[in-house]
Structures are given as structure tokens and as C-alpha cells.
Amino acid sequence: MIDHVSIAVADLSRAILFYETLLGALGHTKLRVSEGTAGFGKAYPEFWLNLREGETASQGSHVALRAGSMAAVDAFHKAALENGGRCGGPPGFREHYDPRYYAAFIHDIDGNRIEAVTFVEERGND
């Protein structure tokens, strides 16, 4: 149902560097860059960064990205912290959502709340 998501960033170049590593952990690459915007995805741009100079990101924004494994969720979280992001919830199971729900939450360099999530069929297996 959803074709793509876009978030506001204050410094596009800085955000591109941050998200190249972060989204790379989930198998996404930078596919398109033009004035004021950059799109990341696997086959087409699904996740867009849009320059909004002088604005701050909405603290109410939340985007959840599907990861292929627990290891990918862990790599996403680690990449965020190593590149200036802040922890919004370390990798782990969130049984109050679903016993299979394994996720990590971060705040990006503009304050956007981004989550990586996977569903683990058998606990103890990745």
C-alpha cells in the first residue's frame, strides 16, 4: 500500500552520509540524488531525504523499516550510533507487540525516529 516514505533533514549531504551506512545495513543503497532530495531503496527509491533548511524534524515522525534478520537489525542500530544517531531502544524482542517482533529504534541526526524490525519465527534462530 505504501510506495515510499520521506523525511525532513536540515543538511542533505550530512544526512546522505548517515543514511548510506544505516540503510546499507538493511540492503538499501542510494539510488537517486537531485537538488534538495535523495532516494534510497533496493529496486527503486522507497526512502527519501528532503532538505528542509531552517526546519527541525517532527518529533512525532516514526518510520519502521523491515529488516531481513536479527543481524540486520543489530547492524542498523550499530551503524546509527557510530554515525551520530542516538539510541531510541536497543535491539531486542518487543513481546508486547508480538512474541516474534525483534526491533531497534534510533533517532537520526535530525531527530527523526527510525526503527528496523524483523519477525523471528523461532526464538534463538536468526
N, CA, C and O atoms as a GROMACS GRO file, in nm:
protein
  504
    1MET      N    1   0.081  -0.118   0.000
    1MET     CA    2   0.000   0.000   0.000
    1MET      C    3   0.087   0.126   0.000
    1MET      O    4   0.054   0.223  -0.068
    2ILE      N    5   0.196   0.127   0.074
    2ILE     CA    6   0.283   0.244   0.078
    2ILE      C    7   0.388   0.230  -0.030
    2ILE      O    8   0.455   0.128  -0.040
    3ASP      N    9   0.403   0.334  -0.111
    3ASP     CA   10   0.502   0.334  -0.217
    3ASP      C   11   0.637   0.385  -0.168
    3ASP      O   12   0.741   0.328  -0.200
    4HIS      N   13   0.635   0.492  -0.089
    4HIS     CA   14   0.760   0.548  -0.038
    4HIS      C   15   0.732   0.633   0.085
    4HIS      O   16   0.618   0.669   0.115
    5VAL      N   17   0.840   0.666   0.156
    5VAL     CA   18   0.836   0.750   0.275
    5VAL      C   19   0.941   0.857   0.258
    5VAL      O   20   1.048   0.831   0.203
    6SER      N   21   0.911   0.978   0.303
    6SER     CA   22   1.013   1.083   0.300
    6SER      C   23   1.020   1.149   0.437
    6SER      O   24   0.920   1.161   0.508
    7ILE      N   25   1.141   1.191   0.473
    7ILE     CA   26   1.162   1.260   0.600
    7ILE      C   27   1.236   1.390   0.574
    7ILE      O   28   1.308   1.403   0.475
    8ALA      N   29   1.219   1.485   0.662
    8ALA     CA   30   1.285   1.615   0.651
    8ALA      C   31   1.422   1.608   0.714
    8ALA      O   32   1.440   1.548   0.820
    9VAL      N   33   1.520   1.670   0.649
    9VAL     CA   34   1.655   1.679   0.703
    9VAL      C   35   1.704   1.824   0.689
    9VAL      O   36   1.665   1.894   0.596
   10ALA      N   37   1.788   1.866   0.782
   10ALA     CA   38   1.839   2.003   0.781
   10ALA      C   39   1.962   2.020   0.694
   10ALA      O   40   1.987   2.129   0.642
   11ASP      N   41   2.041   1.912   0.675
   11ASP     CA   42   2.164   1.916   0.597
   11ASP      C   43   2.166   1.789   0.511
   11ASP      O   44   2.194   1.680   0.561
   12LEU      N   45   2.135   1.804   0.382
   12LEU     CA   46   2.121   1.687   0.295
   12LEU      C   47   2.250   1.607   0.283
   12LEU      O   48   2.247   1.485   0.293
   13SER      N   49   2.362   1.672   0.263
   13SER     CA   50   2.490   1.600   0.249
   13SER      C   51   2.521   1.517   0.372
   13SER      O   52   2.560   1.401   0.362
   14ARG      N   53   2.503   1.576   0.487
   14ARG     CA   54   2.527   1.505   0.613
   14ARG      C   55   2.431   1.388   0.630
   14ARG      O   56   2.471   1.279   0.672
   15ALA      N   57   2.305   1.409   0.596
   15ALA     CA   58   2.205   1.304   0.608
   15ALA      C   59   2.233   1.189   0.512
   15ALA      O   60   2.215   1.072   0.547
   16ILE      N   61   2.278   1.221   0.390
   16ILE     CA   62   2.312   1.116   0.294
   16ILE      C   63   2.421   1.026   0.349
   16ILE      O   64   2.411   0.904   0.342
   17LEU      N   65   2.526   1.085   0.404
   17LEU     CA   66   2.636   1.006   0.462
   17LEU      C   67   2.584   0.918   0.576
   17LEU      O   68   2.622   0.801   0.585
   18PHE      N   69   2.499   0.972   0.661
   18PHE     CA   70   2.442   0.896   0.772
   18PHE      C   71   2.360   0.778   0.720
   18PHE      O   72   2.378   0.665   0.765
   19TYR      N   73   2.271   0.805   0.626
   19TYR     CA   74   2.179   0.700   0.579
   19TYR      C   75   2.244   0.600   0.484
   19TYR      O   76   2.193   0.488   0.472
   20GLU      N   77   2.352   0.635   0.417
   20GLU     CA   78   2.420   0.536   0.334
   20GLU      C   79   2.465   0.417   0.419
   20GLU      O   80   2.448   0.302   0.379
   21THR      N   81   2.521   0.444   0.535
   21THR     CA   82   2.565   0.337   0.625
   21THR      C   83   2.447   0.269   0.692
   21THR      O   84   2.439   0.146   0.696
   22LEU      N   85   2.356   0.349   0.744
   22LEU     CA   86   2.242   0.296   0.818
   22LEU      C   87   2.154   0.207   0.730
   22LEU      O   88   2.123   0.094   0.768
   23LEU      N   89   2.113   0.258   0.615
   23LEU     CA   90   2.026   0.180   0.527
   23LEU      C   91   2.101   0.069   0.455
   23LEU      O   92   2.041  -0.031   0.415
   24GLY      N   93   2.232   0.087   0.438
   24GLY     CA   94   2.314  -0.020   0.381
   24GLY      C   95   2.307  -0.146   0.464
   24GLY      O   96   2.314  -0.257   0.410
   25ALA      N   97   2.293  -0.132   0.595
   25ALA     CA   98   2.280  -0.248   0.684
   25ALA      C   99   2.153  -0.326   0.655
   25ALA      O  100   2.144  -0.444   0.691
   26LEU      N  101   2.054  -0.262   0.591
   26LEU     CA  102   1.928  -0.328   0.558
   26LEU      C  103   1.919  -0.364   0.410
   26LEU      O  104   1.815  -0.408   0.363
   27GLY      N  105   2.030  -0.345   0.336
   27GLY     CA  106   2.032  -0.382   0.195
   27GLY      C  107   1.986  -0.275   0.100
   27GLY      O  108   1.964  -0.303  -0.018
   28HIS      N  109   1.969  -0.152   0.147
   28HIS     CA  110   1.927  -0.040   0.063
   28HIS      C  111   2.049   0.040   0.019
   28HIS      O  112   2.147   0.049   0.092
   29THR      N  113   2.043   0.097  -0.100
   29THR     CA  114   2.150   0.183  -0.149
   29THR      C  115   2.092   0.315  -0.196
   29THR      O  116   1.971   0.328  -0.218
   30LYS      N  117   2.179   0.413  -0.210
   30LYS     CA  118   2.138   0.543  -0.263
   30LYS      C  119   2.116   0.525  -0.413
   30LYS      O  120   2.208   0.487  -0.485
   31LEU      N  121   1.995   0.552  -0.458
   31LEU     CA  122   1.960   0.530  -0.598
   31LEU      C  123   1.943   0.659  -0.676
   31LEU      O  124   1.960   0.659  -0.798
   32ARG      N  125   1.910   0.768  -0.609
   32ARG     CA  126   1.886   0.892  -0.681
   32ARG      C  127   1.919   1.012  -0.591
   32ARG      O  128   1.884   1.014  -0.473
   33VAL      N  129   1.986   1.110  -0.650
   33VAL     CA  130   2.014   1.236  -0.581
   33VAL      C  131   1.987   1.348  -0.679
   33VAL      O  132   2.034   1.344  -0.793
   34SER      N  133   1.911   1.446  -0.635
   34SER     CA  134   1.890   1.566  -0.715
   34SER      C  135   1.882   1.683  -0.618
   34SER      O  136   1.892   1.663  -0.497
   35GLU      N  137   1.865   1.800  -0.668
   35GLU     CA  138   1.868   1.919  -0.583
   35GLU      C  139   1.766   1.907  -0.470
   35GLU      O  140   1.645   1.902  -0.493
   36GLY      N  141   1.816   1.903  -0.348
   36GLY     CA  142   1.730   1.903  -0.231
   36GLY      C  143   1.671   1.770  -0.191
   36GLY      O  144   1.589   1.765  -0.100
   37THR      N  145   1.710   1.660  -0.257
   37THR     CA  146   1.650   1.531  -0.224
   37THR      C  147   1.743   1.415  -0.259
   37THR      O  148   1.828   1.426  -0.347
   38ALA      N  149   1.725   1.304  -0.188
   38ALA     CA  150   1.798   1.181  -0.217
   38ALA      C  151   1.706   1.064  -0.187
   38ALA      O  152   1.634   1.064  -0.087
   39GLY      N  153   1.709   0.963  -0.275
   39GLY     CA  154   1.623   0.846  -0.258
   39GLY      C  155   1.704   0.718  -0.242
   39GLY      O  156   1.800   0.695  -0.316
   40PHE      N  157   1.665   0.635  -0.146
   40PHE     CA  158   1.730   0.508  -0.117
   40PHE      C  159   1.629   0.394  -0.136
   40PHE      O  160   1.509   0.413  -0.119
   41GLY      N  161   1.680   0.278  -0.173
   41GLY     CA  162   1.592   0.162  -0.185
   41GLY      C  163   1.670   0.041  -0.231
   41GLY      O  164   1.793   0.041  -0.235
   42LYS      N  165   1.595  -0.063  -0.268
   42LYS     CA  166   1.654  -0.184  -0.322
   42LYS      C  167   1.637  -0.185  -0.474
   42LYS      O  168   1.734  -0.200  -0.548
   43ALA      N  169   1.515  -0.169  -0.521
   43ALA     CA  170   1.488  -0.169  -0.665
   43ALA      C  171   1.449  -0.030  -0.715
   43ALA      O  172   1.472   0.003  -0.832
   44TYR      N  173   1.391   0.051  -0.629
   44TYR     CA  174   1.351   0.187  -0.663
   44TYR      C  175   1.357   0.270  -0.534
   44TYR      O  176   1.356   0.213  -0.425
   45PRO      N  177   1.362   0.402  -0.543
   45PRO     CA  178   1.368   0.483  -0.421
   45PRO      C  179   1.240   0.470  -0.337
   45PRO      O  180   1.131   0.510  -0.379
   46GLU      N  181   1.257   0.413  -0.219
   46GLU     CA  182   1.146   0.392  -0.127
   46GLU      C  183   1.155   0.485  -0.006
   46GLU      O  184   1.054   0.513   0.058
   47PHE      N  185   1.276   0.530   0.024
   47PHE     CA  186   1.301   0.612   0.143
   47PHE      C  187   1.372   0.738   0.097
   47PHE      O  188   1.485   0.733   0.049
   48TRP      N  189   1.305   0.852   0.113
   48TRP     CA  190   1.356   0.979   0.062
   48TRP      C  191   1.398   1.072   0.175
   48TRP      O  192   1.334   1.077   0.280
   49LEU      N  193   1.506   1.144   0.151
   49LEU     CA  194   1.551   1.253   0.237
   49LEU      C  195   1.520   1.382   0.163
   49LEU      O  196   1.560   1.397   0.048
   50ASN      N  197   1.451   1.474   0.227
   50ASN     CA  198   1.417   1.601   0.165
   50ASN      C  199   1.470   1.716   0.248
   50ASN      O  200   1.438   1.728   0.367
   51LEU      N  201   1.551   1.800   0.186
   51LEU     CA  202   1.610   1.915   0.254
   51LEU      C  203   1.501   2.013   0.295
   51LEU      O  204   1.419   2.054   0.213
   52ARG      N  205   1.500   2.048   0.422
   52ARG     CA  206   1.408   2.147   0.476
   52ARG      C  207   1.491   2.241   0.562
   52ARG      O  208   1.488   2.233   0.685
   53GLU      N  209   1.563   2.330   0.498
   53GLU     CA  210   1.652   2.422   0.569
   53GLU      C  211   1.573   2.507   0.667
   53GLU      O  212   1.464   2.556   0.637
   54GLY      N  213   1.630   2.523   0.786
   54GLY     CA  214   1.567   2.607   0.887
   54GLY      C  215   1.454   2.540   0.961
   54GLY      O  216   1.396   2.600   1.052
   55GLU      N  217   1.422   2.417   0.927
   55GLU     CA  218   1.315   2.344   0.996
   55GLU      C  219   1.377   2.232   1.077
   55GLU      O  220   1.486   2.185   1.045
   56THR      N  221   1.308   2.191   1.180
   56THR     CA  222   1.350   2.073   1.254
   56THR      C  223   1.252   1.962   1.225
   56THR      O  224   1.135   1.985   1.196
   57ALA      N  225   1.302   1.842   1.234
   57ALA     CA  226   1.216   1.727   1.208
   57ALA      C  227   1.108   1.716   1.315
   57ALA      O  228   1.130   1.753   1.430
   58SER      N  229   0.994   1.668   1.276
   58SER     CA  230   0.884   1.648   1.370
   58SER      C  231   0.919   1.536   1.467
   58SER      O  232   0.959   1.428   1.425
   59GLN      N  233   0.905   1.562   1.594
   59GLN     CA  234   0.932   1.458   1.693
   59GLN      C  235   0.823   1.350   1.690
   59GLN      O  236   0.837   1.246   1.753
   60GLY      N  237   0.716   1.375   1.617
   60GLY     CA  238   0.611   1.277   1.605
   60GLY      C  239   0.632   1.180   1.490
   60GLY      O  240   0.557   1.084   1.477
   61SER      N  241   0.733   1.205   1.406
   61SER     CA  242   0.759   1.117   1.292
   61SER      C  243   0.816   0.984   1.339
   61SER      O  244   0.901   0.979   1.428
   62HIS      N  245   0.768   0.878   1.279
   62HIS     CA  246   0.820   0.745   1.308
   62HIS      C  247   0.811   0.664   1.180
   62HIS      O  248   0.705   0.655   1.118
   63VAL      N  249   0.923   0.605   1.140
   63VAL     CA  250   0.927   0.520   1.022
   63VAL      C  251   0.985   0.386   1.064
   63VAL      O  252   1.090   0.382   1.128
   64ALA      N  253   0.918   0.277   1.029
   64ALA     CA  254   0.968   0.143   1.057
   64ALA      C  255   1.007   0.077   0.926
   64ALA      O  256   0.929   0.072   0.831
   65LEU      N  257   1.129   0.026   0.922
   65LEU     CA  258   1.183  -0.039   0.803
   65LEU      C  259   1.198  -0.188   0.830
   65LEU      O  260   1.250  -0.227   0.934
   66ARG      N  261   1.154  -0.271   0.736
   66ARG     CA  262   1.163  -0.415   0.753
   66ARG      C  263   1.306  -0.461   0.728
   66ARG      O  264   1.366  -0.426   0.626
   67ALA      N  265   1.359  -0.539   0.820
   67ALA     CA  266   1.492  -0.597   0.808
   67ALA      C  267   1.478  -0.746   0.779
   67ALA      O  268   1.377  -0.807   0.814
   68GLY      N  269   1.579  -0.803   0.717
   68GLY     CA  270   1.574  -0.945   0.680
   68GLY      C  271   1.614  -1.040   0.790
   68GLY      O  272   1.591  -1.161   0.779
   69SER      N  273   1.674  -0.989   0.897
   69SER     CA  274   1.722  -1.077   1.003
   69SER      C  275   1.749  -0.997   1.130
   69SER      O  276   1.750  -0.874   1.128
   70MET      N  277   1.771  -1.069   1.238
   70MET     CA  278   1.810  -1.005   1.362
   70MET      C  279   1.946  -0.937   1.345
   70MET      O  280   1.969  -0.828   1.397
   71ALA      N  281   2.036  -1.002   1.273
   71ALA     CA  282   2.169  -0.945   1.249
   71ALA      C  283   2.158  -0.812   1.176
   71ALA      O  284   2.235  -0.719   1.204
   72ALA      N  285   2.065  -0.800   1.082
   72ALA     CA  286   2.046  -0.674   1.009
   72ALA      C  287   1.993  -0.565   1.102
   72ALA      O  288   2.034  -0.450   1.091
   73VAL      N  289   1.902  -0.601   1.193
   73VAL     CA  290   1.853  -0.504   1.292
   73VAL      C  291   1.968  -0.456   1.379
   73VAL      O  292   1.982  -0.336   1.404
   74ASP      N  293   2.051  -0.550   1.424
   74ASP     CA  294   2.166  -0.514   1.507
   74ASP      C  295   2.262  -0.423   1.431
   74ASP      O  296   2.312  -0.325   1.487
   75ALA      N  297   2.289  -0.453   1.304
   75ALA     CA  298   2.380  -0.373   1.222
   75ALA      C  299   2.324  -0.233   1.199
   75ALA      O  300   2.398  -0.135   1.202
   76PHE      N  301   2.194  -0.223   1.176
   76PHE     CA  302   2.126  -0.094   1.161
   76PHE      C  303   2.149  -0.007   1.284
   76PHE      O  304   2.188   0.109   1.273
   77HIS      N  305   2.123  -0.063   1.402
   77HIS     CA  306   2.138   0.010   1.527
   77HIS      C  307   2.283   0.053   1.547
   77HIS      O  308   2.310   0.169   1.581
   78LYS      N  309   2.376  -0.037   1.526
   78LYS     CA  310   2.518  -0.008   1.542
   78LYS      C  311   2.562   0.103   1.445
   78LYS      O  312   2.633   0.195   1.484
   79ALA      N  313   2.519   0.094   1.320
   79ALA     CA  314   2.555   0.194   1.220
   79ALA      C  315   2.503   0.332   1.260
   79ALA      O  316   2.572   0.432   1.242
   80ALA      N  317   2.382   0.336   1.314
   80ALA     CA  318   2.326   0.465   1.357
   80ALA      C  319   2.410   0.527   1.468
   80ALA      O  320   2.445   0.645   1.461
   81LEU      N  321   2.443   0.449   1.568
   81LEU     CA  322   2.519   0.501   1.682
   81LEU      C  323   2.660   0.544   1.641
   81LEU      O  324   2.712   0.642   1.693
   82GLU      N  325   2.720   0.470   1.549
   82GLU     CA  326   2.856   0.502   1.504
   82GLU      C  327   2.860   0.624   1.413
   82GLU      O  328   2.968   0.678   1.387
   83ASN      N  329   2.745   0.668   1.364
   83ASN     CA  330   2.742   0.778   1.269
   83ASN      C  331   2.663   0.899   1.319
   83ASN      O  332   2.616   0.980   1.240
   84GLY      N  333   2.650   0.912   1.450
   84GLY     CA  334   2.589   1.032   1.507
   84GLY      C  335   2.445   1.019   1.550
   84GLY      O  336   2.388   1.114   1.603
   85GLY      N  337   2.384   0.902   1.529
   85GLY     CA  338   2.247   0.881   1.575
   85GLY      C  339   2.244   0.851   1.724
   85GLY      O  340   2.347   0.823   1.785
   86ARG      N  341   2.124   0.855   1.781
   86ARG     CA  342   2.106   0.824   1.923
   86ARG      C  343   2.015   0.704   1.938
   86ARG      O  344   1.925   0.681   1.856
   87CYS      N  345   2.038   0.628   2.041
   87CYS     CA  346   1.957   0.509   2.068
   87CYS      C  347   1.819   0.551   2.116
   87CYS      O  348   1.805   0.635   2.205
   88GLY      N  349   1.717   0.493   2.054
   88GLY     CA  350   1.580   0.513   2.098
   88GLY      C  351   1.522   0.386   2.155
   88GLY      O  352   1.406   0.382   2.194
   89GLY      N  353   1.603   0.281   2.161
   89GLY     CA  354   1.564   0.150   2.211
   89GLY      C  355   1.656   0.046   2.149
   89GLY      O  356   1.653   0.028   2.027
   90PRO      N  357   1.738  -0.021   2.228
   90PRO     CA  358   1.836  -0.114   2.174
   90PRO      C  359   1.771  -0.234   2.107
   90PRO      O  360   1.653  -0.262   2.129
   91PRO      N  361   1.848  -0.307   2.024
   91PRO     CA  362   1.794  -0.427   1.960
   91PRO      C  363   1.742  -0.525   2.064
   91PRO      O  364   1.806  -0.549   2.167
   92GLY      N  365   1.626  -0.582   2.036
   92GLY     CA  366   1.570  -0.681   2.125
   92GLY      C  367   1.427  -0.715   2.088
   92GLY      O  368   1.366  -0.651   2.002
   93PHE      N  369   1.375  -0.817   2.153
   93PHE     CA  370   1.236  -0.857   2.130
   93PHE      C  371   1.142  -0.759   2.198
   93PHE      O  372   1.171  -0.711   2.308
   94ARG      N  373   1.032  -0.731   2.134
   94ARG     CA  374   0.928  -0.644   2.188
   94ARG      C  375   0.801  -0.729   2.199
   94ARG      O  376   0.709  -0.718   2.117
   95GLU      N  377   0.798  -0.812   2.300
   95GLU     CA  378   0.690  -0.909   2.315
   95GLU      C  379   0.554  -0.844   2.335
   95GLU      O  380   0.452  -0.907   2.308
   96HIS      N  381   0.551  -0.719   2.381
   96HIS     CA  382   0.423  -0.651   2.398
   96HIS      C  383   0.360  -0.619   2.262
   96HIS      O  384   0.240  -0.592   2.254
   97TYR      N  385   0.441  -0.621   2.153
   97TYR     CA  386   0.386  -0.606   2.018
   97TYR      C  387   0.349  -0.744   1.961
   97TYR      O  388   0.239  -0.765   1.910
   98ASP      N  389   0.445  -0.837   1.973
   98ASP     CA  390   0.428  -0.971   1.917
   98ASP      C  391   0.549  -1.051   1.967
   98ASP      O  392   0.660  -0.997   1.970
   99PRO      N  393   0.532  -1.177   2.006
   99PRO     CA  394   0.648  -1.255   2.056
   99PRO      C  395   0.761  -1.267   1.953
   99PRO      O  396   0.876  -1.292   1.991
  100ARG      N  397   0.732  -1.251   1.825
  100ARG     CA  398   0.833  -1.265   1.720
  100ARG      C  399   0.897  -1.132   1.681
  100ARG      O  400   0.988  -1.129   1.598
  101TYR      N  401   0.852  -1.021   1.739
  101TYR     CA  402   0.890  -0.885   1.700
  101TYR      C  403   1.027  -0.849   1.757
  101TYR      O  404   1.040  -0.830   1.878
  102TYR      N  405   1.128  -0.841   1.671
  102TYR     CA  406   1.264  -0.805   1.710
  102TYR      C  407   1.297  -0.673   1.641
  102TYR      O  408   1.293  -0.664   1.518
  103ALA      N  409   1.330  -0.570   1.721
  103ALA     CA  410   1.346  -0.437   1.663
  103ALA      C  411   1.452  -0.356   1.738
  103ALA      O  412   1.493  -0.389   1.849
  104ALA      N  413   1.494  -0.248   1.672
  104ALA     CA  414   1.579  -0.147   1.732
  104ALA      C  415   1.526  -0.012   1.687
  104ALA      O  416   1.475   0.002   1.576
  105PHE      N  417   1.537   0.087   1.774
  105PHE     CA  418   1.486   0.221   1.747
  105PHE      C  419   1.601   0.320   1.761
  105PHE      O  420   1.682   0.311   1.854
  106ILE      N  421   1.607   0.416   1.668
  106ILE     CA  422   1.709   0.520   1.676
  106ILE      C  423   1.646   0.656   1.649
  106ILE      O  424   1.536   0.666   1.595
  107HIS      N  425   1.717   0.760   1.687
  107HIS     CA  426   1.685   0.897   1.648
  107HIS      C  427   1.797   0.938   1.554
  107HIS      O  428   1.914   0.934   1.592
  108ASP      N  429   1.763   0.977   1.434
  108ASP     CA  430   1.867   1.015   1.338
  108ASP      C  431   1.925   1.152   1.373
  108ASP      O  432   1.887   1.211   1.474
  109ILE      N  433   2.014   1.201   1.291
  109ILE     CA  434   2.084   1.327   1.320
  109ILE      C  435   1.992   1.449   1.313
  109ILE      O  436   2.032   1.558   1.354
  110ASP      N  437   1.870   1.432   1.262
  110ASP     CA  438   1.772   1.540   1.258
  110ASP      C  439   1.657   1.518   1.356
  110ASP      O  440   1.563   1.598   1.359
  111GLY      N  441   1.664   1.413   1.436
  111GLY     CA  442   1.561   1.386   1.535
  111GLY      C  443   1.450   1.294   1.490
  111GLY      O  444   1.360   1.264   1.568
  112ASN      N  445   1.453   1.249   1.363
  112ASN     CA  446   1.351   1.155   1.316
  112ASN      C  447   1.367   1.022   1.390
  112ASN      O  448   1.479   0.980   1.420
  113ARG      N  449   1.257   0.956   1.420
  113ARG     CA  450   1.259   0.827   1.488
  113ARG      C  451   1.245   0.717   1.383
  113ARG      O  452   1.144   0.706   1.315
  114ILE      N  453   1.350   0.636   1.372
  114ILE     CA  454   1.355   0.531   1.272
  114ILE      C  455   1.372   0.397   1.342
  114ILE      O  456   1.451   0.385   1.436
  115GLU      N  457   1.298   0.298   1.296
  115GLU     CA  458   1.300   0.164   1.355
  115GLU      C  459   1.336   0.064   1.247
  115GLU      O  460   1.297   0.079   1.131
  116ALA      N  461   1.410  -0.039   1.285
  116ALA     CA  462   1.430  -0.156   1.199
  116ALA      C  463   1.365  -0.273   1.272
  116ALA      O  464   1.384  -0.291   1.392
  117VAL      N  465   1.287  -0.354   1.199
  117VAL     CA  466   1.213  -0.463   1.262
  117VAL      C  467   1.218  -0.587   1.174
  117VAL      O  468   1.216  -0.578   1.051
  118THR      N  469   1.223  -0.702   1.239
  118THR     CA  470   1.208  -0.830   1.173
  118THR      C  471   1.121  -0.918   1.262
  118THR      O  472   1.108  -0.893   1.382
  119PHE      N  473   1.063  -1.019   1.204
  119PHE     CA  474   0.981  -1.112   1.278
  119PHE      C  475   1.052  -1.248   1.279
  119PHE      O  476   1.077  -1.306   1.173
  120VAL      N  477   1.084  -1.296   1.398
  120VAL     CA  478   1.162  -1.418   1.414
  120VAL      C  479   1.066  -1.533   1.443
  120VAL      O  480   0.995  -1.532   1.544
  121GLU      N  481   1.064  -1.630   1.354
  121GLU     CA  482   0.971  -1.742   1.370
  121GLU      C  483   1.006  -1.830   1.487
  121GLU      O  484   0.918  -1.871   1.563
  122GLU      N  485   1.135  -1.862   1.503
  122GLU     CA  486   1.177  -1.946   1.614
  122GLU      C  487   1.283  -1.872   1.694
  122GLU      O  488   1.389  -1.838   1.641
  123ARG      N  489   1.255  -1.847   1.821
  123ARG     CA  490   1.350  -1.777   1.907
  123ARG      C  491   1.479  -1.857   1.915
  123ARG      O  492   1.478  -1.979   1.925
  124GLY      N  493   1.592  -1.785   1.910
  124GLY     CA  494   1.722  -1.850   1.914
  124GLY      C  495   1.780  -1.870   1.776
  124GLY      O  496   1.898  -1.900   1.761
  125ASN      N  497   1.696  -1.852   1.672
  125ASN     CA  498   1.743  -1.862   1.534
  125ASN      C  499   1.735  -1.726   1.470
  125ASN      O  500   1.641  -1.651   1.496
  126ASP      N  501   1.831  -1.694   1.388
  126ASP     CA  502   1.829  -1.566   1.316
  126ASP      C  503   1.791  -1.589   1.173
  126ASP      O  504   1.783  -1.494   1.095
   0.00000   0.00000   0.00000
